């Protein structure tokens, strides 16, 4: 039933409250609703959070947004992990109603004594709620309003004083209280929101070619030596493609050929052989104890290890022998291999989740918990959109109940309803369409979408490249293109990642029009000379390091929903900001954190434009100049609402400005 003071259209509410909205510890997020009532009396509304232990937190007052009639909003944050709720309490506000009416009537000479009498009666209701200075303020106001010897305007001035307004804000009178909610809210650890990922293949790290020309695989021992460089670049998650035995039946050769040589190592995503399945380590990488040592080394460096959860099997996986019913058998008696026409994956059998769903679920849960016991608290899930959504809801829900710190990243490049559904049922992060958003219009529209429209159920993780996605923007844009995409990813989303080789600007495609790499690391061991590239200045590692340093230094870049797109006149210059500051003109001081990002998205040419800022969105006054400091070039300029910028990709592709007080 509708409340006495109606509340409608509450956000963030996911599927009418069936699923919880997402938040992270310390993440500020808005709660909005349409709040209204009959007649002309004033009303108030507050957001009330209740923590996982059932403790009601201090209410946060809602205010008019100005964007929609009767739309009210408040920004709230939760301070611990777990299952929270939020509710909206609305009420009739007799104090605000009286102040509004008194100001009009008394000045017009209408019902003057009656209005003051009604004011005194309301203040007498407030008085018992107060103490100290607030109590003295209310008591003094009661005396002043009731003193008929005082001039009318003096009595009214007391009623409308800032001191009394502050007391009313802290101690409102709440009549006809109505409650809308509670609605569920799941609060995750901060890394669910803010993270920097780096992906490498352990078999390539430390690999070498002997004198006879044979390639020898890297191991977890040699791969651990690369962790120092990854940590030094400021990444905090090291993601490993599948580390399990690779199938020998229908094994793929270099560049996805169907005719491999005896030395071809195969695709890690063709999981399973006579040497083991999803709970085993590829023997070339070492033993389980070597993986454990790798995890410990990563943790010591401040890195979390994420591994791939790819629910599929090579033809010689133990599952195929023991549980043929878990797969789809075709009319000719063969097991169907994976296809994404025109692509064919003859080395992979997809699982049919409608055949023995409980048996499959039990085995997957066992595998996940096996790796959890070995220190893995983050899983990157391969192609979750090809498995039933109900399966993920069940699995992620059960893991959350016992281990709420375990995170899952959804690798689903598919239709938006499926991507959104996976986020709603429990995935903590999601790959996105960022890779394919490259023009100014595409970037601005997509930033608005992920930061506002879908933020309460799908957290984005921006990747400029992956082992099987090399966009043409990178293929033909040279090093400036890699810088452009890195800046957009690192500042546009609180979570981002790169696949190894990005810092070397690896960009040769298999063929024109393809997004596959030539000599893809998916099918072969790739040996990179990191040291020579860095010594010769060909590595973007210092640039990526600087981006991650800026991200860590600025809380604004660690948030998702505080993004504002600003206007620029050039079709190649993108301007957006994260965060908001608080200004104190008397002290000439700026508090808080706001970052303004200006990017030239054309890697081939210089562009100049006027950047027009929405100063109110930044928390800045409309007419006062302020200083911006470029965190990349270490230069400072004076800015205002309208500013000239020029970016030449041969010199620099972007400004990352922080708002500072005038010097």
C-alpha positions as CSV (number, residue, x, y, z in Angstrom):
1,X,0.0,0.0,0.0
2,X,1.2,3.5,-0.8
3,X,2.6,5.5,2.2
4,X,0.8,8.5,3.6
5,X,3.6,10.6,2.0
6,X,4.1,8.7,-1.2
7,X,7.4,7.5,-2.5
8,X,7.8,6.1,-6.0
9,X,10.4,5.1,-8.5
10,X,13.2,4.4,-6.1
11,X,16.8,3.9,-7.4
12,X,19.0,1.9,-7.2
13,X,16.6,-1.0,-7.2
14,X,17.4,-4.1,-9.3
15,X,14.5,-6.0,-10.8
16,X,12.0,-4.7,-8.3
17,X,14.3,-5.6,-5.4
18,X,14.8,-9.2,-6.4
19,X,18.5,-8.7,-6.6
20,X,20.7,-6.4,-4.5
21,X,22.1,-3.2,-5.9
22,X,25.9,-3.1,-5.9
23,X,28.2,-1.0,-3.8
24,X,31.8,-1.2,-2.4
25,X,33.1,-0.3,1.0
26,X,33.4,3.5,1.1
27,X,31.8,4.0,-2.3
28,X,29.5,7.0,-2.4
29,X,26.3,6.3,-4.4
30,X,23.1,8.2,-4.9
31,X,19.7,7.1,-3.8
32,X,16.8,8.9,-5.5
33,X,13.0,8.7,-5.5
34,X,9.9,10.7,-6.4
35,X,8.5,12.1,-3.1
36,X,5.4,14.2,-3.1
37,X,2.1,14.7,-1.3
38,X,-1.3,16.2,-1.6
39,X,-1.9,20.0,-1.2
40,X,0.8,22.5,-0.4
41,X,2.3,21.4,2.9
42,X,6.0,20.8,2.9
43,X,7.6,17.4,3.3
44,X,10.9,15.8,4.0
45,X,12.7,12.5,3.2
46,X,15.8,10.6,4.4
47,X,17.7,7.6,3.3
48,X,18.3,5.1,6.1
49,X,21.0,2.4,5.7
50,X,20.9,-0.8,7.9
51,X,24.1,-2.7,8.2
52,X,24.5,-6.5,8.0
53,X,24.0,-6.8,11.8
54,X,20.7,-5.0,11.6
55,X,22.0,-1.7,13.0
56,X,20.2,1.3,11.7
57,X,22.7,4.0,10.6
58,X,22.2,7.8,10.8
59,X,19.7,9.0,8.2
60,X,20.9,11.1,5.3
61,X,18.5,13.9,4.3
62,X,17.3,14.0,0.7
63,X,17.1,17.2,-1.3
64,X,15.5,18.2,-4.6
65,X,17.7,17.3,-7.6
66,X,16.2,20.0,-9.9
67,X,16.3,17.6,-12.8
68,X,12.8,16.3,-12.4
69,X,9.7,17.5,-10.6
70,X,9.6,15.9,-7.1
71,X,12.8,13.9,-7.7
72,X,14.8,13.9,-4.4
73,X,18.3,12.4,-3.8
74,X,20.9,11.7,-1.2
75,X,24.4,10.3,-1.4
76,X,25.2,7.6,1.0
77,X,28.1,5.1,1.6
78,X,28.5,1.9,3.5
79,X,31.6,1.2,5.7
80,X,31.8,-2.6,5.8
81,X,31.2,-5.6,3.6
82,X,28.0,-7.6,3.7
83,X,24.3,-7.6,3.0
84,X,22.8,-4.2,3.8
85,X,19.4,-2.7,3.1
86,X,18.3,0.9,2.5
87,X,14.9,2.5,3.0
88,X,13.4,5.9,2.3
89,X,11.5,7.5,5.1
90,X,9.2,10.4,4.1
91,X,7.2,12.6,6.3
92,X,5.1,15.8,6.6
93,X,7.4,18.6,7.7
94,X,5.4,21.0,9.9
95,X,8.4,23.3,10.6
96,X,9.1,23.8,6.9
97,X,5.4,24.4,6.2
98,X,5.2,27.0,9.0
99,X,8.3,28.8,7.9
100,X,7.1,29.0,4.3
101,X,3.6,30.2,5.3
102,X,4.8,32.6,8.1
103,X,7.2,34.3,5.7
104,X,4.4,35.1,3.3
105,X,1.6,35.9,5.8
106,X,3.5,37.9,8.3
107,X,5.1,40.1,5.7
108,X,1.6,40.6,4.2
109,X,0.1,41.4,7.7
110,X,-2.2,38.3,7.6
111,X,-2.8,36.3,10.8
112,X,0.4,37.7,12.3
113,X,-0.2,36.8,16.0
114,X,-1.7,33.4,15.0
115,X,1.4,32.5,12.9
116,X,3.8,33.4,15.8
117,X,1.7,31.4,18.2
118,X,1.7,28.3,15.9
119,X,5.5,28.8,15.6
120,X,5.9,28.8,19.4
121,X,3.9,25.5,19.6
122,X,6.1,23.8,17.0
123,X,9.3,25.1,18.7
124,X,8.1,23.6,22.0
125,X,7.9,20.2,20.3
126,X,11.5,20.6,19.1
127,X,12.9,21.8,22.4
128,X,13.0,18.3,24.2
129,X,15.0,16.9,21.3
130,X,17.8,19.4,21.8
131,X,20.6,20.1,24.2
132,X,23.5,22.5,24.7
133,X,23.7,25.4,22.2
134,X,20.8,24.0,20.1
135,X,18.6,24.0,23.1
136,X,19.5,27.6,24.0
137,X,18.8,28.6,20.4
138,X,15.3,27.1,20.5
139,X,14.5,28.4,23.9
140,X,15.6,31.9,22.8
141,X,13.5,31.7,19.7
142,X,10.4,30.6,21.7
143,X,10.9,33.7,23.9
144,X,11.4,36.0,20.9
145,X,8.5,34.8,18.9
146,X,6.1,35.1,21.8
147,X,7.3,38.5,22.8
148,X,4.6,40.9,21.4
149,X,6.7,43.9,22.5
150,X,9.3,43.2,19.9
151,X,8.8,44.5,16.4
152,X,7.2,42.0,14.1
153,X,10.1,42.0,11.6
154,X,12.6,41.3,14.5
155,X,10.5,38.3,15.6
156,X,10.3,37.0,12.0
157,X,14.1,37.5,11.6
158,X,14.6,35.1,14.6
159,X,12.3,32.5,13.0
160,X,14.2,32.7,9.7
161,X,17.7,32.9,11.3
162,X,20.5,30.5,10.0
163,X,21.0,29.3,13.6
164,X,17.4,28.1,13.9
165,X,17.5,26.6,10.4
166,X,20.5,24.5,11.5
167,X,18.6,23.2,14.5
168,X,15.6,22.3,12.3
169,X,17.9,20.4,9.9
170,X,19.3,18.4,12.7
171,X,16.1,17.9,14.7
172,X,13.2,17.9,12.3
173,X,9.6,17.3,13.3
174,X,8.5,14.2,11.4
175,X,4.7,13.8,11.2
176,X,2.9,11.1,9.2
177,X,6.1,9.1,8.7
178,X,6.0,6.7,5.8
179,X,8.6,4.0,5.0
180,X,9.4,2.8,1.5
181,X,11.6,-0.3,1.5
182,X,13.8,-1.9,2.7
183,X,15.7,-2.7,-0.5
184,X,18.7,-5.0,-0.7
185,X,22.2,-3.7,-1.1
186,X,25.3,-5.9,-1.4
187,X,28.5,-4.2,-0.3
188,X,31.8,-5.8,-1.5
189,X,35.4,-5.2,-0.6
190,X,37.0,-2.2,-2.3
191,X,38.8,-4.3,-4.9
192,X,35.5,-5.3,-6.5
193,X,35.3,-1.6,-7.5
194,X,38.9,-0.4,-7.8
195,X,41.6,-2.6,-9.4
196,X,44.3,-2.6,-12.0
197,X,44.8,-5.9,-13.8
198,X,47.7,-7.3,-15.7
199,X,47.4,-10.5,-17.8
200,X,50.3,-12.8,-18.7
201,X,50.8,-16.4,-19.8
202,X,53.1,-18.1,-17.2
203,X,54.5,-20.4,-20.0
204,X,55.9,-17.3,-21.8
205,X,57.6,-15.7,-18.8
206,X,61.1,-17.1,-18.5
207,X,60.7,-19.2,-21.7
208,X,63.9,-19.5,-23.8
209,X,65.2,-21.0,-27.1
210,X,68.1,-23.4,-26.8
211,X,71.0,-23.8,-29.2
212,X,69.0,-26.3,-31.3
213,X,66.2,-23.9,-31.8
214,X,63.8,-25.6,-29.4
215,X,61.5,-23.4,-27.3
216,X,61.4,-24.3,-23.6
217,X,58.3,-23.3,-21.5
218,X,58.5,-20.9,-18.6
219,X,57.3,-22.1,-15.2
220,X,55.7,-20.7,-12.2
221,X,59.2,-20.3,-10.8
222,X,60.4,-18.2,-13.7
223,X,57.0,-16.4,-14.0
224,X,57.3,-15.3,-10.4
225,X,60.4,-13.3,-11.5
226,X,58.2,-11.1,-13.7
227,X,55.9,-10.2,-10.8
228,X,58.3,-7.5,-9.5
229,X,57.9,-5.6,-12.8
230,X,54.2,-6.0,-12.8
231,X,53.9,-4.7,-9.2
232,X,56.3,-1.8,-10.0
233,X,53.9,-0.7,-12.7
234,X,51.2,-0.3,-10.1
235,X,49.0,-3.2,-11.0
236,X,47.3,-5.0,-8.1
237,X,45.8,-8.1,-9.9
238,X,47.8,-10.5,-11.9
239,X,45.5,-12.6,-14.1
240,X,46.6,-15.9,-15.5
241,X,44.9,-17.7,-18.4
242,X,44.1,-21.4,-17.7
243,X,47.0,-23.1,-16.0
244,X,45.8,-26.6,-16.4
245,X,46.9,-29.5,-18.6
246,X,46.2,-28.9,-22.3
247,X,44.4,-31.4,-24.4
248,X,46.4,-33.4,-26.9
249,X,43.4,-34.5,-29.1
250,X,42.6,-32.0,-31.8
251,X,45.3,-29.7,-30.4
252,X,45.7,-26.4,-32.3
253,X,49.0,-25.2,-33.8
254,X,50.4,-21.8,-34.3
255,X,47.9,-19.2,-35.5
256,X,45.0,-21.6,-34.9
257,X,46.1,-24.2,-37.5
258,X,44.5,-27.6,-37.5
259,X,47.8,-29.3,-38.3
260,X,50.1,-28.7,-35.3
261,X,53.7,-29.9,-35.1
262,X,54.8,-32.1,-32.3
263,X,56.3,-29.1,-30.5
264,X,53.1,-27.0,-30.6
265,X,51.9,-26.3,-27.1
266,X,48.2,-25.8,-27.8
267,X,45.6,-23.4,-26.4
268,X,45.3,-23.1,-22.6
269,X,41.6,-22.9,-23.0
270,X,41.5,-26.5,-24.4
271,X,41.6,-27.8,-20.8
272,X,42.3,-31.3,-19.7
273,X,44.3,-34.3,-20.8
274,X,45.5,-37.7,-19.4
275,X,47.5,-35.5,-17.1
276,X,44.5,-34.0,-15.3
277,X,41.7,-31.5,-15.6
278,X,40.5,-28.3,-14.0
279,X,42.0,-29.0,-10.6
280,X,45.5,-29.8,-11.9
281,X,48.6,-27.8,-12.9
282,X,50.1,-28.2,-16.4
283,X,53.3,-30.2,-15.8
284,X,55.4,-27.8,-17.8
285,X,54.5,-25.0,-15.3
286,X,55.5,-27.1,-12.3
287,X,53.7,-28.6,-9.4
288,X,50.9,-27.3,-7.2
289,X,53.5,-26.3,-4.6
290,X,55.1,-24.0,-7.3
291,X,51.7,-22.4,-7.8
292,X,51.4,-21.9,-4.1
293,X,54.8,-20.2,-4.0
294,X,53.8,-18.0,-6.9
295,X,50.7,-16.9,-5.0
296,X,52.7,-16.1,-1.9
297,X,55.3,-14.1,-3.9
298,X,52.5,-12.1,-5.6
299,X,50.9,-11.4,-2.2
300,X,54.2,-10.2,-0.8
301,X,54.4,-7.7,-3.6
302,X,50.8,-6.5,-3.1
303,X,49.3,-8.5,-6.0
304,X,46.3,-10.7,-6.0
305,X,46.3,-13.7,-8.3
306,X,43.3,-14.2,-10.5
307,X,42.9,-17.4,-12.5
308,X,40.6,-18.4,-15.3
309,X,37.5,-20.4,-14.7
310,X,36.8,-21.8,-18.2
311,X,34.0,-24.4,-18.0
312,X,34.7,-26.4,-21.1
313,X,36.8,-29.5,-21.8
314,X,39.3,-30.8,-24.3
315,X,38.3,-34.1,-26.0
316,X,40.7,-36.0,-23.7
317,X,39.7,-34.2,-20.4
318,X,38.9,-36.7,-17.6
319,X,35.3,-35.4,-17.6
320,X,34.7,-36.7,-21.1
321,X,35.7,-40.2,-20.1
322,X,33.9,-40.2,-16.8
323,X,30.8,-38.0,-17.6
324,X,30.1,-38.1,-21.3
325,X,26.5,-37.2,-20.4
326,X,27.8,-33.7,-19.5
327,X,28.3,-33.0,-23.2
328,X,26.1,-32.8,-26.3
329,X,26.1,-35.9,-28.5
330,X,25.3,-35.2,-32.2
331,X,23.2,-37.4,-34.5
332,X,26.4,-39.2,-35.8
333,X,27.4,-40.2,-32.2
334,X,30.2,-37.6,-31.9
335,X,30.4,-35.0,-29.2
336,X,29.8,-31.5,-30.4
337,X,32.8,-29.2,-30.2
338,X,32.5,-25.4,-29.6
339,X,31.6,-23.1,-32.5
340,X,31.1,-19.4,-32.9
341,X,30.5,-19.3,-36.6
342,X,32.6,-18.9,-38.6
343,X,35.1,-19.7,-35.8
344,X,35.4,-23.4,-34.9
345,X,37.1,-24.7,-31.7
346,X,37.7,-28.4,-32.5
347,X,39.9,-28.6,-29.4
348,X,37.1,-27.7,-27.0
349,X,33.9,-29.5,-26.0
350,X,31.3,-27.1,-24.4
351,X,29.4,-28.5,-21.4
352,X,25.6,-29.0,-21.7
353,X,24.3,-27.7,-18.4
354,X,20.9,-29.2,-19.0
355,X,22.4,-32.7,-18.7
356,X,22.9,-33.6,-15.0
357,X,22.8,-30.0,-13.8
358,X,23.3,-31.0,-10.1
359,X,26.3,-33.2,-10.9
360,X,27.9,-30.4,-13.0
361,X,27.2,-27.9,-10.3
362,X,28.8,-30.0,-7.6
363,X,31.9,-30.5,-9.7
364,X,32.4,-26.8,-10.6
365,X,31.8,-25.8,-6.9
366,X,34.5,-28.4,-5.9
367,X,36.9,-26.9,-8.5
368,X,36.3,-23.4,-7.4
369,X,36.8,-24.2,-3.7
370,X,39.9,-26.2,-4.5
371,X,41.6,-23.1,-5.9
372,X,40.2,-20.9,-3.1
373,X,42.1,-23.2,-0.7
374,X,45.3,-22.4,-2.7
375,X,45.0,-18.7,-2.2
376,X,42.8,-17.7,-5.2
377,X,40.2,-15.1,-4.3
378,X,39.5,-13.7,-7.8
379,X,38.2,-15.7,-10.8
380,X,38.0,-14.4,-14.3
381,X,35.2,-16.4,-15.9
382,X,35.5,-17.3,-19.5
383,X,32.4,-16.9,-21.7
384,X,29.8,-17.0,-18.8
385,X,27.1,-16.0,-21.3
386,X,27.3,-19.4,-22.9
387,X,26.1,-21.0,-19.6
388,X,22.7,-20.7,-17.9
389,X,22.3,-17.5,-15.8
390,X,20.6,-19.6,-13.2
391,X,23.8,-21.7,-12.8
392,X,25.8,-18.5,-12.0
393,X,23.2,-17.2,-9.6
394,X,23.4,-20.5,-7.7
395,X,27.2,-20.8,-7.7
396,X,28.0,-17.1,-6.9
397,X,25.3,-17.0,-4.2
398,X,26.7,-20.1,-2.5
399,X,30.3,-18.8,-2.6
400,X,29.2,-15.4,-1.3
401,X,27.5,-17.0,1.7
402,X,30.8,-18.6,2.9
403,X,33.5,-16.4,1.3
404,X,32.1,-12.9,0.5
405,X,35.6,-11.7,-0.3
406,X,35.9,-13.9,-3.4
407,X,35.4,-11.9,-6.6
408,X,34.2,-13.0,-10.1
409,X,34.9,-11.1,-13.3
410,X,32.5,-11.8,-16.2
411,X,34.1,-12.1,-19.6
412,X,31.0,-11.8,-21.7
413,X,31.1,-9.7,-24.9
414,X,27.5,-10.3,-25.9
415,X,24.0,-8.7,-25.9
416,X,23.5,-6.1,-23.2
417,X,20.6,-8.0,-21.5
418,X,22.8,-11.0,-20.9
419,X,25.8,-8.9,-19.8
420,X,23.4,-7.0,-17.4
421,X,21.8,-10.2,-16.1
422,X,25.2,-11.7,-15.2
423,X,26.0,-8.5,-13.2
424,X,22.6,-8.7,-11.5
425,X,22.9,-12.3,-10.4
426,X,26.2,-11.8,-8.7
427,X,29.3,-11.1,-10.9
428,X,31.4,-8.4,-9.2
429,X,32.9,-7.0,-12.4
430,X,32.3,-7.2,-16.1
431,X,34.2,-6.8,-19.3
432,X,32.6,-4.2,-21.5
433,X,32.3,-2.8,-25.0
434,X,35.0,-0.3,-24.2
435,X,37.4,-1.9,-26.7
436,X,35.0,-1.0,-29.5
437,X,34.2,2.5,-28.4
438,X,36.8,4.7,-30.0
439,X,35.2,7.9,-31.5
440,X,34.4,10.9,-29.3
441,X,30.7,10.3,-29.5
442,X,31.0,6.6,-28.7
443,X,33.3,7.2,-25.8
444,X,31.2,10.0,-24.2
445,X,28.0,7.9,-24.6
446,X,29.5,4.8,-23.1
447,X,31.1,6.6,-20.2
448,X,27.7,8.0,-19.3
449,X,26.1,4.5,-19.6
450,X,28.5,2.6,-17.4
451,X,28.9,5.4,-14.8
452,X,25.2,6.1,-14.4
453,X,22.7,3.9,-16.2
454,X,24.1,0.5,-15.3
455,X,26.4,1.3,-12.4
456,X,24.1,-0.1,-9.7
457,X,24.2,-3.6,-11.2
458,X,27.2,-3.9,-13.4
459,X,30.7,-2.8,-12.5
460,X,32.9,-2.2,-15.6
461,X,36.5,-3.3,-16.1
462,X,38.0,-1.5,-19.2
463,X,40.5,-3.5,-21.2
464,X,42.2,-1.9,-24.3
465,X,43.4,-5.3,-25.5
466,X,43.1,-9.0,-24.6
467,X,44.9,-12.1,-26.1
468,X,42.1,-12.4,-28.7
469,X,41.1,-8.8,-29.2
470,X,43.4,-6.4,-31.1
471,X,41.2,-3.6,-32.3
472,X,42.1,-1.8,-35.5
473,X,42.5,1.4,-33.5
474,X,45.7,-0.1,-32.0
475,X,46.7,-1.8,-35.2
476,X,47.1,1.4,-37.1
477,X,47.5,4.1,-34.5
478,X,51.0,3.4,-33.3
479,X,52.2,4.2,-29.7
480,X,49.9,7.2,-29.4
481,X,46.9,4.9,-29.9
482,X,48.1,2.8,-27.0
483,X,48.5,5.8,-24.8
484,X,45.0,7.1,-25.7
485,X,43.4,3.8,-24.9
486,X,45.4,3.5,-21.6
487,X,44.4,6.9,-20.4
488,X,40.7,6.4,-21.2
489,X,40.7,3.0,-19.6
490,X,42.6,4.0,-16.5
491,X,40.6,7.2,-15.8
492,X,37.2,6.3,-17.3
493,X,36.7,3.2,-15.1
494,X,37.9,2.5,-11.5
495,X,38.9,-1.0,-12.8
496,X,41.0,-1.5,-15.9
497,X,43.5,-4.0,-17.3
498,X,46.0,-4.8,-20.1
499,X,47.3,-7.9,-21.6
500,X,51.1,-8.4,-21.7
501,X,52.7,-6.9,-24.8
502,X,50.5,-3.8,-24.5
503,X,53.4,-1.8,-23.2
504,X,55.5,-2.9,-26.2
505,X,52.7,-1.8,-28.5
506,X,52.3,-5.2,-30.1
507,X,49.9,-4.5,-32.9
508,X,50.4,-6.9,-35.9
509,X,47.1,-8.6,-36.8
510,X,46.8,-12.1,-38.3
511,X,45.3,-10.5,-41.5
512,X,43.6,-7.3,-42.6
513,X,40.2,-7.0,-40.9
514,X,41.0,-9.4,-38.2
515,X,41.2,-8.7,-34.4
516,X,43.5,-11.8,-33.9
517,X,47.2,-11.2,-33.3
518,X,49.7,-12.7,-35.7
519,X,51.5,-15.5,-33.9
520,X,49.0,-15.3,-31.1
521,X,50.2,-16.2,-27.7
522,X,47.0,-18.3,-27.3
523,X,48.7,-21.0,-29.5
524,X,52.4,-20.6,-28.8
525,X,54.9,-19.5,-26.3
526,X,55.9,-15.9,-26.9
527,X,59.3,-14.7,-25.8
528,X,59.6,-10.9,-25.2
529,X,62.8,-8.9,-24.5
530,X,61.4,-6.5,-21.9
531,X,64.8,-5.2,-20.8
532,X,66.0,-4.2,-24.3
533,X,62.6,-2.5,-25.0
534,X,62.9,-0.5,-21.8
535,X,66.5,0.4,-22.3
536,X,65.8,1.7,-25.9
537,X,62.8,3.7,-24.7
538,X,60.3,1.6,-26.7
539,X,58.3,0.5,-23.7
540,X,55.2,2.2,-22.3
541,X,55.8,0.7,-18.9
542,X,56.7,4.1,-17.4
543,X,53.5,5.6,-18.8
544,X,51.4,2.8,-17.4
545,X,53.2,3.2,-14.1
546,X,52.4,6.9,-14.0
547,X,48.7,6.3,-14.8
548,X,48.4,3.8,-11.9
549,X,50.2,6.2,-9.6
550,X,47.7,8.9,-10.4
551,X,44.8,6.5,-9.9
552,X,46.1,5.5,-6.4
553,X,46.7,9.1,-5.4
554,X,43.2,10.4,-6.3
555,X,40.1,9.0,-4.7
556,X,38.0,10.5,-7.5
557,X,39.5,8.0,-9.9
558,X,38.6,5.2,-7.6
559,X,34.9,5.9,-7.9
560,X,32.5,4.9,-10.7
561,X,29.4,7.1,-10.4
562,X,31.0,10.5,-10.1
563,X,31.7,11.1,-13.8
564,X,30.6,14.1,-15.7
565,X,31.1,14.6,-19.5
566,X,31.9,18.2,-20.4
567,X,31.7,19.9,-23.8
568,X,34.5,20.5,-26.3
569,X,34.1,22.0,-29.8
570,X,36.5,19.6,-31.6
571,X,35.1,16.2,-32.7
572,X,38.4,14.6,-31.5
573,X,38.8,16.0,-28.0
574,X,37.0,14.2,-25.1
575,X,36.6,16.0,-21.8
576,X,35.3,14.4,-18.7
577,X,35.7,14.8,-14.9
578,X,35.6,12.5,-11.9
579,X,34.9,13.7,-8.4
580,X,33.9,17.0,-6.8
581,X,35.6,19.6,-4.7
582,X,34.4,21.9,-1.8
583,X,35.5,25.5,-1.9
584,X,36.1,27.9,0.9
585,X,36.4,31.4,-0.8
586,X,37.4,33.1,2.4
587,X,40.3,30.8,3.0
588,X,41.1,30.5,-0.7
589,X,41.1,26.7,-0.2
590,X,39.8,23.8,-2.1
591,X,39.0,20.5,-0.4
592,X,37.9,17.2,-1.8
593,X,39.2,15.7,-5.0
594,X,38.3,16.4,-8.6
595,X,40.1,15.2,-11.8
596,X,39.6,16.6,-15.3
597,X,40.6,14.4,-18.2
598,X,41.2,15.8,-21.6
599,X,42.1,13.3,-24.4
600,X,42.8,13.7,-28.1
601,X,41.3,10.5,-29.5
602,X,43.0,11.0,-32.9
603,X,46.4,9.3,-32.7
604,X,47.4,10.7,-36.1
605,X,47.0,14.5,-35.7
606,X,47.1,17.5,-33.3
607,X,43.8,19.1,-32.3
608,X,42.9,22.3,-30.5
609,X,39.6,23.3,-29.0
610,X,37.8,25.2,-26.2
611,X,36.9,23.0,-23.3
612,X,33.7,24.2,-21.6
613,X,33.4,23.0,-18.0
614,X,30.3,22.4,-16.0
615,X,31.7,24.1,-12.9
616,X,28.7,23.3,-10.7
617,X,29.3,19.6,-11.3
618,X,32.9,20.1,-10.2
619,X,31.8,21.9,-7.0
620,X,33.3,25.2,-8.2
621,X,31.8,28.6,-8.2
622,X,30.8,30.0,-11.6
623,X,33.1,33.0,-11.7
624,X,36.3,32.3,-9.7
625,X,39.4,31.1,-11.5
626,X,41.2,28.0,-10.2
627,X,44.4,26.2,-10.8
628,X,44.7,22.8,-12.6
629,X,47.8,20.7,-12.3
630,X,48.6,18.3,-15.1
631,X,49.7,15.0,-13.4
632,X,51.4,13.8,-16.6
633,X,53.5,16.9,-17.6
634,X,53.7,18.3,-14.0
635,X,52.6,21.8,-15.3
636,X,50.1,24.1,-13.7
637,X,47.6,26.5,-15.5
638,X,44.9,28.8,-14.4
639,X,41.5,27.7,-15.7
640,X,37.9,28.8,-15.6
641,X,34.7,27.8,-17.3
642,X,36.1,28.1,-20.8
643,X,39.6,27.0,-21.6
644,X,41.8,26.6,-24.7
645,X,43.6,23.2,-25.0
646,X,45.8,21.7,-27.7
647,X,47.1,18.2,-27.8
648,X,49.6,16.8,-30.3
649,X,49.9,13.0,-30.1
650,X,53.5,13.3,-31.2
651,X,54.1,15.0,-27.8
652,X,51.3,14.0,-25.5
653,X,47.8,12.6,-26.0
654,X,46.1,13.7,-22.8
655,X,45.9,16.0,-19.8
656,X,45.0,14.6,-16.5
657,X,44.3,17.7,-14.4
658,X,43.7,17.9,-10.7
659,X,41.9,20.9,-9.4
660,X,44.0,22.9,-6.9
661,X,43.6,26.1,-4.9
662,X,45.1,29.3,-6.3
663,X,48.7,29.6,-5.3
